Amino acid sequence: MAKIKIKQTRSAINRPARQKATIKALGLKKLNQVVEHEATPQILGMVKKIQHLVEVVD
């Protein structure tokens, strides 16, 4: 399965608890941190829910 790299571009401060939990579940802890995950439907759904806080990098 393909891999995707996810980069946190905006802060989770003043965001709902569900969005903060999603950021944490993806393994993101700091701004500009990049994590790599398999491109499963679950991961892609999580990215879609917080697309305003992260970006998918090449």
C-alpha distance matrix in Angstrom:
0.0 3.8 6.6 9.9 13.3 15.9 19.6 22.5 25.2 27.7 29.4 29.0 32.8 34.6 31.4 31.2 30.3 27.2 25.8 26.8 25.0 21.7 22.1 22.8 19.9 17.5 19.4 21.4 25.0 26.6 26.8 24.8 22.6 18.9 16.1 12.5 10.0 6.4 6.7 7.8 11.1 13.1 12.3 12.7 15.9 17.2 16.9 18.7 21.4 22.2 21.5 25.1 24.6 21.3 19.7 16.3 17.0 15.7
3.8 0.0 3.8 6.7 10.3 13.1 16.7 19.8 22.2 25.0 27.0 27.0 30.8 32.7 29.7 29.9 29.3 26.3 24.5 25.4 24.2 20.8 20.6 21.7 19.3 16.4 18.2 19.6 23.2 24.4 24.2 21.9 20.0 16.2 13.9 10.3 8.6 5.9 5.5 8.4 11.5 13.5 11.7 11.5 15.2 16.2 15.1 17.0 20.0 20.3 19.2 22.6 22.1 18.6 16.6 13.0 13.4 11.9
6.6 3.8 0.0 3.8 6.8 9.9 13.3 16.5 19.2 22.0 23.9 24.0 27.8 29.9 27.2 27.7 26.9 24.3 22.2 22.8 21.7 18.4 17.8 18.8 16.7 13.5 14.9 16.2 19.7 20.7 20.7 18.4 16.3 12.5 10.2 6.6 5.5 4.4 5.4 8.8 12.0 13.1 10.5 10.9 14.6 14.7 13.3 15.9 18.6 18.3 17.3 20.5 19.5 15.9 14.1 10.6 10.8 9.9
9.9 6.7 3.8 0.0 3.8 6.4 9.9 13.2 15.6 18.5 20.6 20.9 24.7 26.8 24.1 24.9 24.5 22.0 19.6 20.2 19.7 16.3 15.3 16.9 15.3 11.8 13.4 13.9 17.4 18.1 17.6 15.3 13.6 10.0 8.3 5.7 5.6 6.2 5.9 9.5 11.9 12.7 9.4 9.2 12.8 12.6 10.5 13.1 15.9 15.2 13.9 16.9 15.9 12.3 10.3 6.9 7.5 7.6
13.3 10.3 6.8 3.8 0.0 3.8 6.6 10.2 12.6 15.7 17.8 18.6 22.2 24.7 22.4 23.6 23.3 21.3 18.5 18.7 18.6 15.5 13.7 15.2 14.5 10.7 11.6 11.3 14.6 14.8 14.1 11.6 10.0 6.4 5.6 4.4 6.5 8.8 9.2 12.5 14.7 14.7 11.0 11.1 14.3 13.2 10.7 13.7 16.0 14.4 13.2 15.6 14.0 10.2 8.5 5.7 5.5 6.7
15.9 13.1 9.9 6.4 3.8 0.0 3.8 6.7 9.4 12.2 14.2 14.9 18.5 20.9 18.6 20.0 19.8 18.0 15.0 15.2 15.5 12.5 10.4 12.5 12.3 8.6 9.7 8.7 12.0 12.1 11.3 9.4 8.2 5.4 5.4 6.3 7.8 10.6 10.5 13.2 14.6 13.9 10.1 10.2 12.7 10.9 8.1 11.3 13.1 11.0 10.1 12.2 10.3 6.6 5.8 4.7 6.1 9.0
19.6 16.7 13.3 9.9 6.6 3.8 0.0 3.8 6.1 9.3 11.5 12.9 16.3 19.0 17.3 19.3 19.5 18.3 14.9 14.7 15.8 13.3 10.4 12.6 13.6 10.2 10.4 8.0 10.4 9.5 7.9 5.8 5.6 4.3 6.6 9.0 11.2 14.3 14.3 16.9 18.0 17.1 13.4 13.4 15.4 13.1 10.2 13.1 14.3 11.3 10.4 11.3 8.7 5.5 5.3 6.2 6.7 10.2
22.5 19.8 16.5 13.2 10.2 6.7 3.8 0.0 3.8 6.0 7.7 9.2 12.5 15.3 13.8 16.1 16.5 15.9 12.3 11.7 13.6 11.6 8.3 10.9 12.7 10.0 10.1 6.8 8.5 7.3 5.3 5.2 5.8 6.8 8.9 11.8 13.6 16.8 16.7 18.7 19.4 17.8 14.4 14.6 15.7 12.8 10.4 13.0 13.2 9.7 9.5 9.5 6.1 4.4 6.6 8.9 10.1 13.8
25.2 22.2 19.2 15.6 12.6 9.4 6.1 3.8 0.0 3.8 7.0 9.7 12.3 14.8 13.9 16.8 17.9 17.6 13.9 13.6 16.1 14.4 11.3 14.1 16.1 13.7 13.9 10.4 11.3 9.1 5.8 5.6 8.2 9.6 12.3 15.0 16.9 19.9 19.4 21.5 21.9 20.6 17.3 16.9 17.8 15.3 12.4 14.2 14.4 10.7 9.8 8.5 5.7 5.1 6.8 10.0 10.9 14.6
27.7 25.0 22.0 18.5 15.7 12.2 9.3 6.0 3.8 0.0 3.8 6.7 8.9 11.1 10.5 13.8 15.3 15.6 11.9 11.6 14.7 13.6 10.7 13.6 16.1 14.5 14.7 11.2 11.4 9.4 6.6 8.3 10.6 12.5 14.8 17.7 19.2 22.2 21.6 23.2 23.1 21.5 18.5 18.2 18.3 15.5 13.3 14.6 13.8 10.1 10.0 7.7 4.7 6.7 9.5 13.0 14.4 18.2
29.4 27.0 23.9 20.6 17.8 14.2 11.5 7.7 7.0 3.8 0.0 3.8 5.4 8.4 8.4 11.8 13.0 14.0 10.7 9.5 12.9 12.8 9.9 12.0 15.1 14.3 14.1 10.6 9.8 8.2 6.6 9.7 11.3 13.9 15.8 19.0 20.4 23.5 23.3 24.5 24.3 22.2 19.5 19.7 19.4 16.2 14.8 16.2 14.7 11.1 12.2 10.0 6.9 9.3 12.6 15.9 17.4 21.1
29.0 27.0 24.0 20.9 18.6 14.9 12.9 9.2 9.7 6.7 3.8 0.0 3.8 6.3 5.4 8.4 9.2 10.4 7.5 5.9 9.6 10.0 7.8 9.8 12.9 12.9 13.1 10.3 9.7 9.5 9.2 12.3 13.0 15.2 16.2 19.3 20.0 22.9 22.7 23.4 22.9 20.4 18.1 18.7 17.8 14.4 13.8 15.2 12.9 9.7 11.9 10.2 7.4 10.1 13.8 16.9 19.0 22.7
32.8 30.8 27.8 24.7 22.2 18.5 16.3 12.5 12.3 8.9 5.4 3.8 0.0 3.8 5.5 8.7 9.8 12.2 10.0 8.2 11.9 13.2 11.2 12.6 15.9 16.4 16.2 13.4 11.9 11.5 11.3 14.8 15.8 18.4 19.7 22.8 23.7 26.7 26.5 27.1 26.5 23.8 21.8 22.4 21.2 17.9 17.5 18.6 16.0 13.1 15.2 13.0 10.6 13.7 17.3 20.5 22.4 26.2
34.6 32.7 29.9 26.8 24.7 20.9 19.0 15.3 14.8 11.1 8.4 6.3 3.8 0.0 3.8 6.8 8.9 11.6 10.0 9.2 12.8 14.2 13.2 14.8 17.7 18.5 18.9 16.4 15.4 15.2 14.7 18.0 19.2 21.5 22.5 25.5 25.9 28.6 28.1 28.3 27.2 24.6 23.0 23.3 21.6 18.6 18.5 18.8 15.9 13.5 15.8 13.3 11.9 15.5 19.0 22.3 24.7 28.5
31.4 29.7 27.2 24.1 22.4 18.6 17.3 13.8 13.9 10.5 8.4 5.4 5.5 3.8 0.0 3.8 6.5 8.2 6.4 6.6 10.1 11.0 10.6 12.7 15.1 15.9 16.9 14.7 14.5 14.9 14.6 17.5 18.2 20.0 20.6 23.2 23.2 25.6 24.9 24.9 23.6 21.0 19.6 19.8 18.0 15.0 15.1 15.4 12.2 10.2 12.9 11.0 9.8 13.3 16.9 20.0 22.7 26.4
31.2 29.9 27.7 24.9 23.6 20.0 19.3 16.1 16.8 13.8 11.8 8.4 8.7 6.8 3.8 0.0 3.8 5.5 5.5 6.5 8.8 10.2 11.1 12.7 14.4 15.9 17.4 16.0 16.2 17.3 17.4 20.2 20.5 21.8 21.8 24.1 23.5 25.6 24.8 24.2 22.6 19.8 19.0 19.5 17.0 14.3 15.3 15.3 11.7 10.7 14.0 12.9 12.2 15.2 18.8 21.5 24.5 28.1
30.3 29.3 26.9 24.5 23.3 19.8 19.5 16.5 17.9 15.3 13.0 9.2 9.8 8.9 6.5 3.8 0.0 3.8 5.4 5.0 6.1 8.6 9.9 10.5 12.1 14.3 15.5 14.8 14.8 16.7 17.6 20.5 20.0 21.4 20.8 23.0 22.3 24.4 24.1 23.2 21.9 18.7 18.1 19.3 16.9 13.9 15.5 16.1 12.6 11.8 15.5 15.1 13.7 16.2 19.8 22.1 25.0 28.5
27.2 26.3 24.3 22.0 21.3 18.0 18.3 15.9 17.6 15.6 14.0 10.4 12.2 11.6 8.2 5.5 3.8 0.0 3.8 5.4 5.0 6.2 8.7 9.8 10.3 12.4 14.4 14.2 15.2 17.3 18.1 20.4 19.7 20.4 19.4 21.1 19.9 21.6 21.0 19.9 18.3 15.1 14.9 15.9 13.3 10.5 12.7 13.1 9.5 9.6 13.4 13.8 12.9 14.8 18.2 20.0 23.3 26.5
25.8 24.5 22.2 19.6 18.5 15.0 14.9 12.3 13.9 11.9 10.7 7.5 10.0 10.0 6.4 5.5 5.4 3.8 0.0 3.8 5.4 5.0 6.3 8.7 9.7 10.8 12.8 11.8 13.0 14.6 14.8 17.0 16.6 17.4 16.9 18.8 18.1 20.1 19.4 18.9 17.6 14.8 13.7 14.3 12.3 9.1 10.2 10.9 7.6 6.5 10.2 10.3 9.1 11.2 14.6 16.8 20.0 23.4
26.8 25.4 22.8 20.2 18.7 15.2 14.7 11.7 13.6 11.6 9.5 5.9 8.2 9.2 6.6 6.5 5.0 5.4 3.8 0.0 3.8 5.4 5.2 6.3 8.6 10.1 11.0 9.8 10.1 12.0 13.0 15.7 15.0 16.4 16.0 18.4 18.1 20.7 20.6 20.4 19.7 16.6 15.1 16.4 14.9 11.3 12.3 13.8 10.9 9.1 12.6 12.4 10.1 12.0 15.7 17.8 20.5 24.0
25.0 24.2 21.7 19.7 18.6 15.5 15.8 13.6 16.1 14.7 12.9 9.6 11.9 12.8 10.1 8.8 6.1 5.0 5.4 3.8 0.0 3.8 5.5 5.0 6.0 8.6 9.9 10.1 11.0 13.8 15.4 17.6 16.2 17.0 15.7 17.6 16.7 19.0 19.2 18.4 17.8 14.3 13.3 15.3 13.7 10.2 12.1 14.0 11.2 10.4 14.0 14.8 12.7 13.8 17.1 18.6 21.3 24.5
21.7 20.8 18.4 16.3 15.5 12.5 13.3 11.6 14.4 13.6 12.8 10.0 13.2 14.2 11.0 10.2 8.6 6.2 5.0 5.4 3.8 0.0 3.8 5.4 5.0 6.3 8.8 9.0 11.2 13.6 14.6 16.2 14.8 14.8 13.4 14.9 13.8 15.8 15.7 15.1 14.4 11.2 9.8 11.6 10.2 6.5 8.4 10.5 8.2 7.6 11.0 12.5 10.6 11.1 14.0 15.2 18.2 21.2
22.1 20.6 17.8 15.3 13.7 10.4 10.4 8.3 11.3 10.7 9.9 7.8 11.2 13.2 10.6 11.1 9.9 8.7 6.3 5.2 5.5 3.8 0.0 3.8 5.5 5.3 6.7 5.6 7.7 9.9 10.9 12.6 11.2 11.7 11.0 13.3 13.1 15.9 16.1 16.3 16.3 13.5 11.1 12.7 12.3 8.5 8.8 11.5 9.9 7.7 10.5 11.5 8.7 8.9 12.1 13.6 16.1 19.3
22.8 21.7 18.8 16.9 15.2 12.5 12.6 10.9 14.1 13.6 12.0 9.8 12.6 14.8 12.7 12.7 10.5 9.8 8.7 6.3 5.0 5.4 3.8 0.0 3.8 5.4 5.1 5.6 6.7 10.0 12.2 14.1 12.0 12.7 11.4 13.8 13.5 16.5 17.4 17.4 17.8 14.5 12.5 15.0 14.6 10.8 11.9 14.8 13.1 11.4 14.3 15.3 12.3 12.3 15.3 16.3 18.5 21.4
19.9 19.3 16.7 15.3 14.5 12.3 13.6 12.7 16.1 16.1 15.1 12.9 15.9 17.7 15.1 14.4 12.1 10.3 9.7 8.6 6.0 5.0 5.5 3.8 0.0 3.8 5.3 7.6 9.8 13.1 15.1 16.3 13.8 13.5 11.2 12.6 11.4 13.8 14.8 14.2 14.7 11.3 9.7 12.7 12.3 8.9 10.7 13.7 12.4 11.7 14.5 16.3 13.9 13.3 15.7 16.0 18.4 21.0
17.5 16.4 13.5 11.8 10.7 8.6 10.2 10.0 13.7 14.5 14.3 12.9 16.4 18.5 15.9 15.9 14.3 12.4 10.8 10.1 8.6 6.3 5.3 5.4 3.8 0.0 3.8 5.7 9.1 11.8 13.2 13.6 11.1 10.1 7.7 9.1 8.3 11.1 12.1 12.4 13.4 10.6 7.9 10.6 11.3 8.0 8.6 12.2 11.8 10.6 12.5 14.7 12.2 10.7 12.6 12.5 14.7 17.2
19.4 18.2 14.9 13.4 11.6 9.7 10.4 10.1 13.9 14.7 14.1 13.1 16.2 18.9 16.9 17.4 15.5 14.4 12.8 11.0 9.9 8.8 6.7 5.1 5.3 3.8 0.0 3.8 6.4 9.5 11.8 12.4 9.3 9.1 6.9 9.3 9.7 13.0 14.7 15.4 16.9 14.2 11.4 14.2 15.1 11.7 12.0 15.6 15.2 13.4 15.2 16.8 13.6 12.2 14.1 14.2 15.6 18.1
21.4 19.6 16.2 13.9 11.3 8.7 8.0 6.8 10.4 11.2 10.6 10.3 13.4 16.4 14.7 16.0 14.8 14.2 11.8 9.8 10.1 9.0 5.6 5.6 7.6 5.7 3.8 0.0 3.8 6.1 8.0 9.1 6.5 7.4 7.0 10.3 11.5 15.1 16.2 17.4 18.6 16.1 13.0 14.9 15.8 12.3 11.7 15.1 14.6 11.9 13.5 14.4 10.9 9.7 12.0 12.9 14.2 17.1
25.0 23.2 19.7 17.4 14.6 12.0 10.4 8.5 11.3 11.4 9.8 9.7 11.9 15.4 14.5 16.2 14.8 15.2 13.0 10.1 11.0 11.2 7.7 6.7 9.8 9.1 6.4 3.8 0.0 3.8 7.1 9.3 7.2 9.6 9.9 13.5 15.1 18.7 20.0 21.2 22.2 19.6 16.7 18.6 19.2 15.5 15.0 18.2 17.2 14.3 16.0 16.1 12.4 12.0 14.6 16.0 17.0 19.9
26.6 24.4 20.7 18.1 14.8 12.1 9.5 7.3 9.1 9.4 8.2 9.5 11.5 15.2 14.9 17.3 16.7 17.3 14.6 12.0 13.8 13.6 9.9 10.0 13.1 11.8 9.5 6.1 3.8 0.0 3.8 6.4 5.6 9.0 10.8 14.6 16.8 20.5 21.5 23.2 24.2 21.9 18.7 20.1 20.9 17.4 16.1 19.1 18.3 15.0 16.0 15.5 11.7 11.4 13.7 15.6 16.0 19.1
26.8 24.2 20.7 17.6 14.1 11.3 7.9 5.3 5.8 6.6 6.6 9.2 11.3 14.7 14.6 17.4 17.6 18.1 14.8 13.0 15.4 14.6 10.9 12.2 15.1 13.2 11.8 8.0 7.1 3.8 0.0 3.8 5.4 8.8 11.5 15.1 17.4 21.0 21.5 23.4 24.3 22.4 19.1 19.7 20.6 17.4 15.4 18.0 17.6 13.9 14.3 13.3 9.6 9.4 11.4 13.8 14.0 17.4
24.8 21.9 18.4 15.3 11.6 9.4 5.8 5.2 5.6 8.3 9.7 12.3 14.8 18.0 17.5 20.2 20.5 20.4 17.0 15.7 17.6 16.2 12.6 14.1 16.3 13.6 12.4 9.1 9.3 6.4 3.8 0.0 3.8 6.4 9.9 13.1 16.0 19.4 19.9 22.4 23.6 22.2 18.6 19.0 20.5 17.8 15.2 17.9 18.3 14.8 14.3 13.8 10.6 9.0 9.8 11.6 11.0 14.0
22.6 20.0 16.3 13.6 10.0 8.2 5.6 5.8 8.2 10.6 11.3 13.0 15.8 19.2 18.2 20.5 20.0 19.7 16.6 15.0 16.2 14.8 11.2 12.0 13.8 11.1 9.3 6.5 7.2 5.6 5.4 3.8 0.0 3.8 6.7 10.3 13.3 16.9 18.0 20.3 21.9 20.3 16.7 17.7 19.5 16.6 14.5 17.8 18.2 15.0 15.0 15.3 11.9 9.9 10.8 11.6 11.2 13.9
18.9 16.2 12.5 10.0 6.4 5.4 4.3 6.8 9.6 12.5 13.9 15.2 18.4 21.5 20.0 21.8 21.4 20.4 17.4 16.4 17.0 14.8 11.7 12.7 13.5 10.1 9.1 7.4 9.6 9.0 8.8 6.4 3.8 0.0 3.8 6.8 10.1 13.6 14.7 17.4 19.3 18.1 14.4 15.3 17.6 15.2 13.0 16.4 17.5 14.8 14.3 15.5 12.6 9.6 9.5 9.1 8.4 10.7
16.1 13.9 10.2 8.3 5.6 5.4 6.6 8.9 12.3 14.8 15.8 16.2 19.7 22.5 20.6 21.8 20.8 19.4 16.9 16.0 15.7 13.4 11.0 11.4 11.2 7.7 6.9 7.0 9.9 10.8 11.5 9.9 6.7 3.8 0.0 3.8 6.7 10.4 12.1 14.4 16.7 15.4 11.8 13.4 15.8 13.5 11.9 15.6 16.7 14.7 14.8 16.6 13.9 10.9 10.9 9.8 9.9 11.7
12.5 10.3 6.6 5.7 4.4 6.3 9.0 11.8 15.0 17.7 19.0 19.3 22.8 25.5 23.2 24.1 23.0 21.1 18.8 18.4 17.6 14.9 13.3 13.8 12.6 9.1 9.3 10.3 13.5 14.6 15.1 13.1 10.3 6.8 3.8 0.0 3.8 7.1 9.2 11.9 14.7 14.0 10.5 12.1 15.1 13.5 12.1 15.6 17.4 16.0 15.8 18.3 16.1 12.8 12.0 9.7 9.8 10.5
10.0 8.6 5.5 5.6 6.5 7.8 11.2 13.6 16.9 19.2 20.4 20.0 23.7 25.9 23.2 23.5 22.3 19.9 18.1 18.1 16.7 13.8 13.1 13.5 11.4 8.3 9.7 11.5 15.1 16.8 17.4 16.0 13.3 10.1 6.7 3.8 0.0 3.8 6.3 8.3 11.3 10.6 7.5 9.6 12.5 11.4 10.8 14.2 15.9 15.4 15.5 18.5 16.8 13.7 13.2 10.8 11.8 12.5
6.4 5.9 4.4 6.2 8.8 10.6 14.3 16.8 19.9 22.2 23.5 22.9 26.7 28.6 25.6 25.6 24.4 21.6 20.1 20.7 19.0 15.8 15.9 16.5 13.8 11.1 13.0 15.1 18.7 20.5 21.0 19.4 16.9 13.6 10.4 7.1 3.8 0.0 3.8 5.6 9.2 9.6 7.4 9.1 12.2 12.3 12.0 14.7 16.9 17.1 17.0 20.4 19.2 16.1 15.2 12.4 13.6 13.6
6.7 5.5 5.4 5.9 9.2 10.5 14.3 16.7 19.4 21.6 23.3 22.7 26.5 28.1 24.9 24.8 24.1 21.0 19.4 20.6 19.2 15.7 16.1 17.4 14.8 12.1 14.7 16.2 20.0 21.5 21.5 19.9 18.0 14.7 12.1 9.2 6.3 3.8 0.0 3.8 6.7 8.1 6.2 6.3 9.8 10.8 10.2 12.2 14.9 15.5 15.0 18.6 18.1 15.1 13.9 11.0 12.8 13.0
7.8 8.4 8.8 9.5 12.5 13.2 16.9 18.7 21.5 23.2 24.5 23.4 27.1 28.3 24.9 24.2 23.2 19.9 18.9 20.4 18.4 15.1 16.3 17.4 14.2 12.4 15.4 17.4 21.2 23.2 23.4 22.4 20.3 17.4 14.4 11.9 8.3 5.6 3.8 0.0 3.8 5.4 5.3 6.2 8.5 10.0 10.7 12.3 14.5 15.9 16.0 19.7 19.4 16.9 16.3 13.9 16.3 16.7
11.1 11.5 12.0 11.9 14.7 14.6 18.0 19.4 21.9 23.1 24.3 22.9 26.5 27.2 23.6 22.6 21.9 18.3 17.6 19.7 17.8 14.4 16.3 17.8 14.7 13.4 16.9 18.6 22.2 24.2 24.3 23.6 21.9 19.3 16.7 14.7 11.3 9.2 6.7 3.8 0.0 3.8 5.6 5.1 6.0 8.6 9.9 10.4 12.3 14.6 14.8 18.5 18.8 16.9 16.6 14.8 17.7 18.6
13.1 13.5 13.1 12.7 14.7 13.9 17.1 17.8 20.6 21.5 22.2 20.4 23.8 24.6 21.0 19.8 18.7 15.1 14.8 16.6 14.3 11.2 13.5 14.5 11.3 10.6 14.2 16.1 19.6 21.9 22.4 22.2 20.3 18.1 15.4 14.0 10.6 9.6 8.1 5.4 3.8 0.0 3.8 5.5 5.2 6.3 8.8 10.0 10.8 12.9 14.1 17.6 17.4 15.8 16.4 15.1 18.2 19.6
12.3 11.7 10.5 9.4 11.0 10.1 13.4 14.4 17.3 18.5 19.5 18.1 21.8 23.0 19.6 19.0 18.1 14.9 13.7 15.1 13.3 9.8 11.1 12.5 9.7 7.9 11.4 13.0 16.7 18.7 19.1 18.6 16.7 14.4 11.8 10.5 7.5 7.4 6.2 5.3 5.6 3.8 0.0 3.8 5.4 5.1 6.3 8.6 10.0 11.0 11.8 15.4 14.7 12.6 13.0 11.6 14.6 16.2
12.7 11.5 10.9 9.2 11.1 10.2 13.4 14.6 16.9 18.2 19.7 18.7 22.4 23.3 19.8 19.5 19.3 15.9 14.3 16.4 15.3 11.6 12.7 15.0 12.7 10.6 14.2 14.9 18.6 20.1 19.7 19.0 17.7 15.3 13.4 12.1 9.6 9.1 6.3 6.2 5.1 5.5 3.8 0.0 3.8 5.4 5.1 6.2 8.8 10.2 10.0 13.7 14.0 11.8 11.6 10.1 13.4 15.0
15.9 15.2 14.6 12.8 14.3 12.7 15.4 15.7 17.8 18.3 19.4 17.8 21.2 21.6 18.0 17.0 16.9 13.3 12.3 14.9 13.7 10.2 12.3 14.6 12.3 11.3 15.1 15.8 19.2 20.9 20.6 20.5 19.5 17.6 15.8 15.1 12.5 12.2 9.8 8.5 6.0 5.2 5.4 3.8 0.0 3.8 5.4 5.0 6.3 8.9 9.7 13.2 13.8 12.7 13.3 12.8 16.4 18.4
17.2 16.2 14.7 12.6 13.2 10.9 13.1 12.8 15.3 15.5 16.2 14.4 17.9 18.6 15.0 14.3 13.9 10.5 9.1 11.3 10.2 6.5 8.5 10.8 8.9 8.0 11.7 12.3 15.5 17.4 17.4 17.8 16.6 15.2 13.5 13.5 11.4 12.3 10.8 10.0 8.6 6.3 5.1 5.4 3.8 0.0 3.8 5.4 5.2 6.6 8.5 11.6 11.3 10.4 11.9 12.0 15.6 18.1
16.9 15.1 13.3 10.5 10.7 8.1 10.2 10.4 12.4 13.3 14.8 13.8 17.5 18.5 15.1 15.3 15.5 12.7 10.2 12.3 12.1 8.4 8.8 11.9 10.7 8.6 12.0 11.7 15.0 16.1 15.4 15.2 14.5 13.0 11.9 12.1 10.8 12.0 10.2 10.7 9.9 8.8 6.3 5.1 5.4 3.8 0.0 3.8 5.5 5.4 5.6 9.1 9.0 7.3 8.3 8.5 12.2 14.9
18.7 17.0 15.9 13.1 13.7 11.3 13.1 13.0 14.2 14.6 16.2 15.2 18.6 18.8 15.4 15.3 16.1 13.1 10.9 13.8 14.0 10.5 11.5 14.8 13.7 12.2 15.6 15.1 18.2 19.1 18.0 17.9 17.8 16.4 15.6 15.6 14.2 14.7 12.2 12.3 10.4 10.0 8.6 6.2 5.0 5.4 3.8 0.0 3.8 5.5 5.0 8.5 9.9 9.1 9.8 10.4 14.2 16.8
21.4 20.0 18.6 15.9 16.0 13.1 14.3 13.2 14.4 13.8 14.7 12.9 16.0 15.9 12.2 11.7 12.6 9.5 7.6 10.9 11.2 8.2 9.9 13.1 12.4 11.8 15.2 14.6 17.2 18.3 17.6 18.3 18.2 17.5 16.7 17.4 15.9 16.9 14.9 14.5 12.3 10.8 10.0 8.8 6.3 5.2 5.5 3.8 0.0 3.8 5.8 8.2 9.2 9.8 11.7 13.1 16.8 19.8
22.2 20.3 18.3 15.2 14.4 11.0 11.3 9.7 10.7 10.1 11.1 9.7 13.1 13.5 10.2 10.7 11.8 9.6 6.5 9.1 10.4 7.6 7.7 11.4 11.7 10.6 13.4 11.9 14.3 15.0 13.9 14.8 15.0 14.8 14.7 16.0 15.4 17.1 15.5 15.9 14.6 12.9 11.0 10.2 8.9 6.6 5.4 5.5 3.8 0.0 3.8 5.4 5.5 6.5 9.2 11.3 14.8 18.2
21.5 19.2 17.3 13.9 13.2 10.1 10.4 9.5 9.8 10.0 12.2 11.9 15.2 15.8 12.9 14.0 15.5 13.4 10.2 12.6 14.0 11.0 10.5 14.3 14.5 12.5 15.2 13.5 16.0 16.0 14.3 14.3 15.0 14.3 14.8 15.8 15.5 17.0 15.0 16.0 14.8 14.1 11.8 10.0 9.7 8.5 5.6 5.0 5.8 3.8 0.0 3.8 5.4 5.3 6.6 8.9 12.4 15.7
25.1 22.6 20.5 16.9 15.6 12.2 11.3 9.5 8.5 7.7 10.0 10.2 13.0 13.3 11.0 12.9 15.1 13.8 10.3 12.4 14.8 12.5 11.5 15.3 16.3 14.7 16.8 14.4 16.1 15.5 13.3 13.8 15.3 15.5 16.6 18.3 18.5 20.4 18.6 19.7 18.5 17.6 15.4 13.7 13.2 11.6 9.1 8.5 8.2 5.4 3.8 0.0 3.8 5.9 7.9 11.2 14.1 17.6
24.6 22.1 19.5 15.9 14.0 10.3 8.7 6.1 5.7 4.7 6.9 7.4 10.6 11.9 9.8 12.2 13.7 12.9 9.1 10.1 12.7 10.6 8.7 12.3 13.9 12.2 13.6 10.9 12.4 11.7 9.6 10.6 11.9 12.6 13.9 16.1 16.8 19.2 18.1 19.4 18.8 17.4 14.7 14.0 13.8 11.3 9.0 9.9 9.2 5.5 5.4 3.8 0.0 3.8 7.2 10.6 13.1 16.9
21.3 18.6 15.9 12.3 10.2 6.6 5.5 4.4 5.1 6.7 9.3 10.1 13.7 15.5 13.3 15.2 16.2 14.8 11.2 12.0 13.8 11.1 8.9 12.3 13.3 10.7 12.2 9.7 12.0 11.4 9.4 9.0 9.9 9.6 10.9 12.8 13.7 16.1 15.1 16.9 16.9 15.8 12.6 11.8 12.7 10.4 7.3 9.1 9.8 6.5 5.3 5.9 3.8 0.0 3.8 6.9 9.5 13.2
19.7 16.6 14.1 10.3 8.5 5.8 5.3 6.6 6.8 9.5 12.6 13.8 17.3 19.0 16.9 18.8 19.8 18.2 14.6 15.7 17.1 14.0 12.1 15.3 15.7 12.6 14.1 12.0 14.6 13.7 11.4 9.8 10.8 9.5 10.9 12.0 13.2 15.2 13.9 16.3 16.6 16.4 13.0 11.6 13.3 11.9 8.3 9.8 11.7 9.2 6.6 7.9 7.2 3.8 0.0 3.8 6.2 9.8
16.3 13.0 10.6 6.9 5.7 4.7 6.2 8.9 10.0 13.0 15.9 16.9 20.5 22.3 20.0 21.5 22.1 20.0 16.8 17.8 18.6 15.2 13.6 16.3 16.0 12.5 14.2 12.9 16.0 15.6 13.8 11.6 11.6 9.1 9.8 9.7 10.8 12.4 11.0 13.9 14.8 15.1 11.6 10.1 12.8 12.0 8.5 10.4 13.1 11.3 8.9 11.2 10.6 6.9 3.8 0.0 3.8 6.9
17.0 13.4 10.8 7.5 5.5 6.1 6.7 10.1 10.9 14.4 17.4 19.0 22.4 24.7 22.7 24.5 25.0 23.3 20.0 20.5 21.3 18.2 16.1 18.5 18.4 14.7 15.6 14.2 17.0 16.0 14.0 11.0 11.2 8.4 9.9 9.8 11.8 13.6 12.8 16.3 17.7 18.2 14.6 13.4 16.4 15.6 12.2 14.2 16.8 14.8 12.4 14.1 13.1 9.5 6.2 3.8 0.0 3.8
15.7 11.9 9.9 7.6 6.7 9.0 10.2 13.8 14.6 18.2 21.1 22.7 26.2 28.5 26.4 28.1 28.5 26.5 23.4 24.0 24.5 21.2 19.3 21.4 21.0 17.2 18.1 17.1 19.9 19.1 17.4 14.0 13.9 10.7 11.7 10.5 12.5 13.6 13.0 16.7 18.6 19.6 16.2 15.0 18.4 18.1 14.9 16.8 19.8 18.2 15.7 17.6 16.9 13.2 9.8 6.9 3.8 0.0
